Amino acid sequence: MRSSFRLLLQTSTLGLAGLLLAAGPALAQAAAPSPAASGNPFIKTKYTADPAALVQGNLVYLYTGHDEAPAPQERYVMHEWLCFSSPDMVTWTEHPVPLKVSDFAWAKDDAWASQVIARNGKFYWYAAVEHGTVPGKAIGVAVADNPAGPFKDARGSALVTNDMTKAASISWDDIDPTVIIDKGGQAYLFWGNTACYYAKLKPNMTELDGPIQTVSGLPRYTEAPWVHEHNGWYYLSYATEFPEKIAYAMSRSLAGPWQYKGILNELAGNSNTNHQAIIDFKGKSYFIYHNGGLDVHGGSFRRSVCADYLQYNADGTLQRVRMTTEGVRAAK
């Protein structure tokens, strides 16, 4: 996000959620699920941005930023991240807030883009924030025993700070972390604005394992990298230009070389930013993104998460994503 930049709960549902919260942590893990969402955007109770998604068994966990700027205020106001889960990509349950900027004692503000990954029975959340003492954006990592949290700072310090990266002269190049574990068990972290950085992670997932490097072969790279694997190919999708579209490149190796393949997703409604997550779930591939189309107050600073299908060609290339108001059908 820049940057990179109605779940209509009825009164009875809210009442049940309140009772669950009053009953204590064991029962407060999730509010009651919403009725089936009707099309895009599919999260309708709050403004949500910068989606990331994690498949765990028969559930998808969706992690988003929370746009809180009141209309007509035109700036980013983001202090926390949100978590939702679904068994079918249509019926979503909102969980208690799992992570806030204030959970990182060294951070100042700005709950920007993030991603959660599972490893060895734990869940690691990589998040971009404004550092409290090192000028510029930074990347922190939090950990939990449950994908819905609560999460806590795993290090007590930032994993990446702006003084560690030199390929871009801006103070916001250390944003938008995405993480992937290859088939050999090596974890990689990708991130960046105007420059796309990557580094290996140690098995503990909280330390870099080697030098920070830059990715080449990504024309007009802006921000929002997401890396996923499908049938032996790695895909690095990213936001390009501004206002942002999503482009992508392919490689047989996470270390590259990456071959640019073109535009994947066009401008996203009335949002200047575009930010994607790509997952496979119950036999379908999904492209999850945000736009500014929830209501009359929506826009670049009050964004909303959407989902449409992703299709692969026989040669492994991706078909351009067709953004719809209908969204996806319930996965079986």
C-alpha positions, 0 to 999 in steps of 0.5 A: 500500500502507499501508501501502497494505497457491509459483512452486514451484521444485524443487531442480533449478531452484534448482540451475540458478539458482545456476549461472546466478548463478555464471556471471556477470551475462550469464547471471544475468539470470533464473533458470529458469522455474517450472512452471506455477503452479496458481491464485491466488496465482500467486507461491508462493516468496516473499510479494509485495505491491503488484503493478505490471505492464508489457507489453513485446512478448510478455512481461509483467514483474511488479514487486512489493514483498517482504513479509519479516516472519516470522510471527507478527510483525505489521508491515511489513518490506520492504527490496527489490522483486522482478521476474518475467516471463511469456510467458503469465501462468501460467509465471513466471521470477524475476529477480535482485533489481532494486532495493533501498531501499539503492540510494537513498542518501537513503532510510531503509527501507520498499520500498513500492508502485511502478510501472515504465514504459518510455520512449525505450528506458529503464525508469523505476521510481517507488517509495515509501520512507521518506526519510532526512532529510525526515520522512515518505514520499517518491517516488524514481525509478530507471532501467535499460536493461532491464526486469529491471534492474538499476536505479539511482537516476536523480536522487540525490534524491527526486522528491517529499518530504512537505514538497511536499504539503499536502492531507493532514496525515499523513506517509505521503501521498506513497506509491503512485506510478503513471505513465502517458503519454498519446497526446500523449506527456505523462507524468503521475504520480499518487500519495497516501494520503487525498489523490490527487495528480498532476503532469506529468513532464518528458520526461526522466521524472525531474522534475516539470513544473508544480505538484502538483495534487489529484484530486477526484471520488474518494469515500472515497479511501484510497490505491493509485491506478492509471491506465490507458487503454482505448478512449479512456477513462482509468480511475483505480482506487484503494483505498477505505476500510479494510479496503480495496476497489478503486473506480474513476472514468472520464474522457476526460482525465487532468486530469479531471474524473473520474466515480466509477463504484463498486466494482471489487474487494471485500475481498482475502482476509485482507489489510487492504490491496488494491492493483491493476495493470491491463494488456491482454495477448494479447487479454485484460485482467487485474486483478492484486492481492494477498491474504493467502492463500498459506499459514497464515502469510499475511495483511496483512503477508505478502501474495501476488500474484494475477490474474483477468480484467477485463471491460469493458461496452459503455459502457466501464464495468468489471464487478466483478472476480470473485476466484478460486482458479483464476486465469487460463489461459495466454495464447496 
